[in-house]
Amino acid sequence: MSTKLRKGMVIDMAKTNRLGNIKAKYTADLKQSETTVRQNTVNNDDESSPLADLVSQIQVKYDSDKIYYGNPDEFKLYPNEKIRLKPHTGDKKELLRDSIRQDGVLDPALVWIKDGEKIILAGQNRNIICKEEHLQLPYIIKEIQDSRQADRIVVVTNLHNRQHNEMLPSELCSMLSCLIASYDDDIYKGDIIKDIGNEFKLERNQIYRVLSFKKLIPQLLEMLDKKLMPMYAGYTLASVSKEKQDALYHFIHDNGIEKISKKNVDALMARPEAPWEISFLRKAFGLEKPEKKRTRKNTVIDNFQIQKYLFEGEQADIQNTVINTLNLRYQIYKKMEEYNITYSEEEVLNAVEQYFKIK
């Protein structure tokens, strides 16, 4: 037997052993996944759920699913950018590269054949590495009924493959929103959220808070992604109107403010109903000290000073009029402080006069 032939046999045997090891790992992973699914089913009072069924369907079954191999250039990215996570970079990418170099692609990509195109549902990072390393990508074709089912598979695989804290708040919000929207209207939303919590270890309040990020204007959502404000600020500011959010963003942008703190948000939410004028925003961000509030001061008025302007028998009536007038004036000034607006004493007295004329 020639040396060249013996080398070829050794290489083939090595490949066979390697494939055997990989298959063994596939089988172990599959058993672990099936165990997890069974445990989740038991935890849900032995009742099946649409989400649990989906998780079971996308598990790779190596005894029945046919594995194909393709050139990385043959595949297209998933078209829904809102739920397509950004590719790995840095250490994570290099760790995946080292794994593929050493053991090959252990998990085949999931692919949807639509209009003759191979669309990646799960495995874009594996495809990128295979392209850079001049390797073929193993993949499994999934039978997809419609784009909503495809969305569900993309979201579920993303949530299973990445830690929640590895995702940007906007990404996790898009994932959960899309997953909930992809189910039929006759499925109660609360049940879906319960299933999501059970499957991905998320608290109900946490899910609702993440979903609230949809109400943030894009500029504030970007600040949240860049960790320029805490999560508390994100879901708290999501509860106010778009007008207030716009006013807030333009204010911090114009004043060179880079971050929003919990203290800033608490100061803003002290006045949730009234408009957020510049003077109020400046106080909330500590750019100016709040003005001293007007305080009541006891004043003694000499009865003789009043008596000389009264006709006989008018004392009781005029006393009530003076008290009501001063009380109305006081209430006007209190509202002026609350809304951060200023009027002259003449304008205040004119308002009092108009009030009594109407009354």
C-alpha positions in Angstrom: 0.0 0.0 0.0 1.4 3.4 -1.0 2.2 6.1 1.5 -0.2 8.4 -0.2 -3.0 5.9 0.1 -2.3 5.2 3.7 -2.4 9.0 4.5 -5.7 9.3 2.7 -7.1 6.4 4.8 -5.9 8.1 8.0 -7.5 11.4 7.0 -10.8 9.6 6.2 -10.8 7.8 9.5 -10.1 11.0 11.4 -13.0 12.7 9.6 -15.2 9.7 10.5 -14.2 9.8 14.1 -14.7 13.6 14.2 -18.2 13.3 12.6 -19.0 10.6 15.2 -18.0 12.9 18.0 -20.0 15.7 16.6 -23.1 13.5 16.1 -22.7 12.3 19.7 -22.7 15.9 20.9 -25.7 16.6 18.7 -27.6 13.7 20.3 -26.6 14.8 23.8 -27.7 18.4 23.1 -31.0 17.2 21.6 -31.7 15.0 24.7 -30.9 18.0 27.0 -33.3 20.2 24.9 -36.0 17.6 25.0 -35.6 17.3 28.7 -35.9 21.1 29.1 -39.0 21.2 26.9 -40.6 18.4 29.0 -39.8 20.2 32.2 -41.3 23.4 30.9 -44.4 21.4 30.0 -44.7 20.0 33.5 -44.2 23.4 35.0 -47.2 24.7 32.9 -49.6 22.3 34.6 -49.1 19.7 31.9 -50.9 21.9 29.4 -49.4 22.5 26.0 -48.9 26.0 24.8 -48.3 27.5 21.4 -44.9 28.7 22.4 -43.8 25.3 23.9 -45.1 23.6 20.7 -43.0 26.0 18.6 -39.8 25.4 20.7 -40.4 21.6 20.2 -40.8 22.0 16.5 -37.6 24.0 15.9 -35.4 21.5 17.8 -33.1 19.8 15.3 -33.9 16.1 15.1 -30.8 14.4 13.8 -32.6 11.1 13.2 -35.1 12.7 10.8 -34.0 16.2 9.7 -31.9 16.1 6.6 -28.7 18.2 6.8 -27.7 20.0 3.6 -24.4 21.9 2.9 -24.2 25.1 0.9 -21.8 27.9 0.0 -22.3 30.9 2.4 -23.0 33.2 -0.5 -26.1 31.2 -1.3 -27.9 32.5 1.8 -29.9 35.6 2.4 -30.3 37.5 5.7 -33.7 37.5 7.3 -35.6 40.5 5.9 -37.2 41.7 9.1 -34.4 43.9 10.5 -36.3 44.6 13.7 -35.8 41.1 15.0 -32.5 40.4 13.2 -29.7 40.7 15.8 -26.5 42.4 15.0 -23.6 39.9 14.2 -21.1 39.0 16.8 -17.9 41.1 17.0 -14.7 41.0 19.0 -14.2 38.1 21.5 -17.5 36.5 20.9 -16.9 36.2 17.2 -13.4 34.9 17.7 -14.6 32.3 20.2 -17.1 31.0 17.6 -14.4 31.0 14.9 -12.1 28.9 17.2 -14.9 26.5 17.8 -15.7 26.1 14.1 -12.0 25.7 13.3 -11.6 23.0 15.9 -14.9 21.1 15.7 -16.7 22.4 12.7 -20.2 23.8 12.7 -21.9 21.9 15.5 -25.4 23.2 15.0 -26.8 23.5 11.5 -28.4 26.7 10.5 -32.2 26.9 10.1 -33.2 27.9 6.6 -36.5 28.9 5.0 -36.9 28.5 1.2 -39.0 31.4 0.0 -39.5 32.2 -3.7 -36.4 30.2 -4.5 -34.1 32.0 -2.0 -32.5 30.5 1.1 -33.3 32.7 4.0 -31.5 32.2 7.3 -33.8 31.9 10.3 -31.0 31.0 12.7 -27.3 30.9 12.0 -26.1 34.2 10.5 -23.0 34.2 12.7 -22.1 30.7 11.7 -22.6 31.7 8.0 -20.3 34.7 8.4 -17.5 32.6 9.9 -17.9 29.9 7.3 -17.6 32.5 4.6 -14.4 34.0 6.1 -12.9 30.5 6.6 -14.0 29.2 3.2 -16.2 26.5 4.6 -19.6 25.2 3.6 -22.5 25.9 6.0 -24.6 22.9 7.2 -28.3 23.7 7.2 -31.7 22.3 7.7 -34.7 23.4 5.7 -37.8 24.3 7.8 -41.3 24.1 6.4 -42.8 27.6 7.0 -46.5 28.4 6.6 -46.2 32.2 6.6 -44.0 35.1 7.6 -45.5 35.2 11.1 -44.4 31.7 11.8 -40.9 32.6 10.4 -40.8 35.6 12.8 -41.7 33.4 15.7 -38.8 31.0 14.9 -36.3 33.8 14.5 -37.3 35.4 17.8 -37.4 32.1 19.8 -34.0 31.0 18.5 -32.5 34.5 19.3 -33.9 34.5 22.8 -32.6 30.9 23.4 -29.2 31.6 21.9 -28.4 34.9 23.6 -28.6 36.1 27.2 -31.2 38.9 27.7 -28.5 41.2 29.1 -26.5 40.7 25.9 -29.3 42.4 23.9 -29.9 46.0 23.6 -33.2 47.1 25.2 -34.5 48.1 21.8 -33.7 44.6 20.5 -35.4 42.8 23.3 -38.4 45.1 23.0 -38.7 44.3 19.2 -38.3 40.6 19.9 -41.0 40.4 22.5 -43.4 42.7 20.6 -43.0 40.7 17.4 -43.4 37.4 19.2 -46.7 38.5 20.8 -48.0 40.1 17.6 -47.3 37.0 15.6 -49.9 34.9 17.4 -53.6 34.8 16.5 -55.9 37.3 18.0 -58.0 34.6 19.6 -55.0 33.7 21.9 -55.3 35.7 25.1 -52.3 38.1 25.4 -51.9 37.4 29.1 -51.4 33.7 28.3 -48.7 34.4 25.7 -46.9 36.7 28.2 -47.1 33.9 30.8 -45.6 31.4 28.3 -42.8 33.9 27.4 -42.0 34.3 31.1 -41.9 30.6 31.7 -39.9 29.8 28.5 -37.3 32.6 28.8 -37.2 33.1 32.6 -38.6 36.6 32.5 -40.9 38.2 35.2 -44.2 39.5 34.0 -43.4 43.0 35.2 -40.1 42.8 33.4 -41.8 41.9 30.1 -44.3 44.8 30.4 -41.6 47.2 31.2 -39.5 46.1 28.2 -42.6 46.3 25.9 -43.2 49.9 27.1 -40.0 51.0 25.3 -42.1 51.0 22.1 -43.5 54.3 23.4 -40.1 56.1 23.6 -39.2 58.4 20.8 -36.2 57.1 18.8 -33.7 59.5 20.3 -34.5 58.5 23.9 -34.5 54.8 22.9 -31.0 55.2 21.4 -29.8 56.8 24.7 -31.2 53.8 26.6 -29.3 51.4 24.2 -26.1 53.4 24.8 -26.6 53.2 28.6 -26.9 57.0 28.8 -29.9 56.5 31.1 -31.0 53.6 33.3 -33.8 51.2 32.5 -35.9 52.9 35.2 -35.7 56.1 33.2 -36.7 54.2 30.0 -39.9 52.7 31.2 -40.8 55.8 33.3 -40.4 58.3 30.5 -42.3 55.9 28.2 -45.4 56.8 30.2 -45.3 60.5 29.3 -46.5 62.1 26.0 -44.4 62.3 22.9 -44.5 66.1 23.2 -42.8 66.0 26.6 -40.3 63.5 25.4 -39.5 65.7 22.4 -39.2 68.8 24.7 -36.9 66.8 27.0 -34.6 65.5 24.3 -34.2 69.0 22.6 -33.5 70.5 26.0 -30.7 68.0 26.9 -29.3 68.2 23.3 -29.2 72.0 23.3 -27.6 72.2 26.8 -25.0 69.5 26.1 -26.4 67.1 28.7 -25.1 63.6 27.9 -27.0 61.5 30.5 -30.3 61.3 32.3 -30.2 60.0 35.8 -32.9 58.5 38.1 -32.8 61.8 40.1 -33.5 63.8 37.0 -36.5 61.5 36.1 -37.9 61.7 39.6 -37.7 65.5 39.4 -39.5 65.4 36.0 -42.2 63.1 37.3 -43.0 65.3 40.2 -45.1 67.3 37.6 -46.5 64.7 35.2 -49.5 66.7 34.1 -48.2 70.2 33.6 -46.1 71.2 30.6 -42.4 70.8 30.8 -41.1 74.4 30.0 -37.5 75.3 29.8 -37.4 76.8 33.3 -38.8 73.6 34.8 -36.4 71.4 32.9 -33.5 73.6 34.0 -34.5 73.0 37.6 -35.0 69.2 37.1 -31.4 69.0 35.8 -29.9 71.3 38.4 -29.0 74.1 36.0 -30.6 76.7 38.2 -31.8 76.9 41.8 -35.5 76.9 42.3 -37.0 80.2 43.3 -38.1 80.7 46.9 -41.8 80.0 47.2 -44.1 82.9 48.2 -45.2 82.4 51.8 -48.2 83.7 53.7 -47.5 86.5 56.0 -49.9 87.7 58.7 -50.8 91.3 58.1 -52.8 93.5 60.5 -55.1 96.0 58.9 -56.5 98.9 61.0 -60.3 98.8 61.0 -60.3 102.6 60.8 -58.6 102.5 57.4 -61.4 100.3 56.1 -64.3 102.0 57.9 -63.8 105.4 56.2 -64.5 103.7 52.8 -67.7 102.0 53.9 -71.3 103.1 54.0 -73.4 102.3 56.9 -74.3 98.6 57.3 -71.7 97.4 54.8 -69.1 96.0 57.2 -70.2 92.4 57.2 -70.6 92.1 53.4 -67.4 94.0 52.6 -65.4 91.8 55.0 -66.5 88.7 53.0 -65.7 90.4 49.7 -62.1 91.3 50.9 -61.5 87.8 52.2 -62.8 86.2 48.9 -60.7 88.6 46.8 -57.5 87.9 48.8 -58.2 84.1 48.7 -58.6 84.2 44.9 -55.5 86.2 44.5 -53.6 83.7 46.6 -54.9 80.8 44.6 -53.8 82.4 41.3 -50.3 82.9 42.6 -50.2 79.2 43.7 -51.1 78.1 40.2 -48.5 80.4 38.8 -45.8 78.7 40.9 -47.1 75.2 39.9 -47.0 76.0 36.2 -43.8 78.1 36.4 -45.5 81.1 34.8 -45.4 84.8 35.8 -48.0 87.6 35.6 -47.8 91.1 37.0 -49.9 92.1 40.0 -52.0 94.3 37.7 -52.8 91.2 35.5 -53.7 89.2 38.6 -56.0 91.8 39.9 -57.7 92.2 36.5 -58.3 88.4 36.5 -59.8 88.7 40.0 -62.1 91.5 38.8 -63.2 89.5 35.8 -64.0 86.6 38.0 -66.3 88.7 40.2 -68.0 90.2 37.2 -68.8 86.8 35.8 -69.9 85.6 39.2 
